[in-house]
Structures are given as structure tokens and as C-alpha cells.
Amino acid sequence: MQLALAAVLGLGAALTLTGVAFAVSPERDQANRSIDAGAKHVSPVTGPQGQGQPGGSNVSRGYDVSYPQCTGELPSNPAFAIVGVNGGKVFSVNPCLGDELAWGGGADADLYANTGNPGPALSSLWPTGQTGPRFCDAAHPDSADCAYDYGWNGAQHSFQTAQWAYSTLEIAASAAQARWWLDVETSNSWRSRRLDFNVAALQGEVAFLRSVGVSRLGIYSTQYQWNRITGGSTAFAAYPSWLAGGGTLKGAQRLCTHAAFTGGKTVMAQYFASGFDADLPC
């Protein structure tokens, strides 16, 4: 069943993005892989417990995991879990998504999706000639409307990937009921000079997720990366921020006092604990 995902979503060599505007780190530049690869490596637990943390701390420690964690055991008894849908970039698949969702409590887990905007010169998936939700003029494919469609298509792919994983786990709920996070990082492909096009791509991502009923939506980034990618846009002030870069628990606690890069509210901060990315609700 899980191996069918690549065929259903049309994954494979045709979906590989070529080139980047910002540098892509090697671990994020993985080839697309089927959803069940590496499943045997994940050590499942019964789901988030919210009963304190190892070592006697009463901090509500959650964890976010994705394809880099496919080959090792995952933390036991997380207070909550956030699972990456993609394999490090737009239009890719986390190969152990189903198993990580099972570890994270199934429908109780949050989901996050990679985002990007490589532009028509670097993407084999650019929506040239696409007529909706906006018209991407084949004669002028380097436009805000085309970037918007690219973001829409990327979010659609991520949502379909998550929905397929729900189906393989026999989760009756829709993936739209999960809280979704858009991962906005310079390690993915973005336009370095047309930041307005980057904003348009993110608006397309948001619009698709809202169109399928996602009501709980936030954005993951840092102020530096947000500024570099969007120019510090406040177009997403309605959506909460999940701040990266806490380093330690104390660092994450400090981040919780920082203004949100979206212009909205900071609701969660990421830090490093026990070899994993841990997360602190603010």
C-alpha cells in the first residue's frame, strides 16, 4: 500500500528540482523516496503523553521529526509531536512519514511542510500555463501569479502526501484537522532579488491549505531567515510563529519573549535536547 504513494502522487525523477537560488544543504537535497522506506528503523511509542519529561522536568517538551530521523529511535513519551511531511524540499516525501505519525499519536500530531520558490529557470515543476488558482502566463512565467500557483501546488502535494499517510494508518480524520506549519528556511530554494515573489509563493501555500479546511496554521522560521526571504513581510501576521534557534531550554524560553517574525504571536520555540529538535510552547 505505501509503495503506491509514489505512483499516486506522480513522484520520481520528473519532480526533482534543479538548481537553487539559496544554497541547499546536502541533507535537505535528498532524492524523492517512497513513504515506507526506512520504516523498520523507527521505534514507535504509544503516542504523546504530556506527563512531564525525562529527568524529572515538568517542562512540556515536544519534538519535531522528519526524514533525518528515519534511521534511529525516536524520543519516548513526547508531550506532543510535529512531523515533517516532506523529504527536505517542496514536492518530496518523508520516507517514514507513516511511522513517525504513528509515533506522534496519529491524528494528534502536528504536521509541517517545506516551502520554496526557485523560479521558472530552476524548477522543472514551474506552473507555466496553469490557469488556476491564478493565471500563470506561459509568455511571462516569471511572475507573482506563477509563484503563487507554485506555492499552491506545493501545498497541495504536501497535503495529499499527509492524507495518504493517514489512509495507510487507517486514520479516519482528515489531515486538514491537524495543525500545519509552513517551514520557511534559507536552506530551501528562494528568489534572492524578488522577495515579493517569495511572499506570493507563501500566500499560495496558505491559500491552498485554507481551501481544504486547515484552520490551524502557523509558520516556522527565524527573524533573520524571514527577513532574507520575505523582506520582513507582515502579510502573515494572522498566523502564529514557531521560532527556531533556541539552542537550549533557557534559550527557547527567551525566544518565547521575542516578537513574532510574522508580526503576529510567538507560540512555540525550538531548541536542542537529547540529540533531537525539541519544542517549547510559549
Secondary structure, DSSP 8 states (H G I E B T S, - for coil): -GGGHHHHTT-SGGG-----SS---GGG------TTTTGGG----S----S--GGG-----EEEE-GGGTTS---SS-S-EEEE-SSSSTT---TTHHHHHHHTTGGGSEEEEE-----TTT-TT--TT--SSS---TTS-SSHHHHHHHHHHHHHHHHHHHHHHHHHTT--S-GGGS-EEEE--TTS---SS-HHHHHHHHHHHHHHHHHTT---EEEEE-HHHHHHHHSS--TTTTS-EEE----SHHHHHHHTTS--TTSS-EEEEEEEETTEEEEEE-
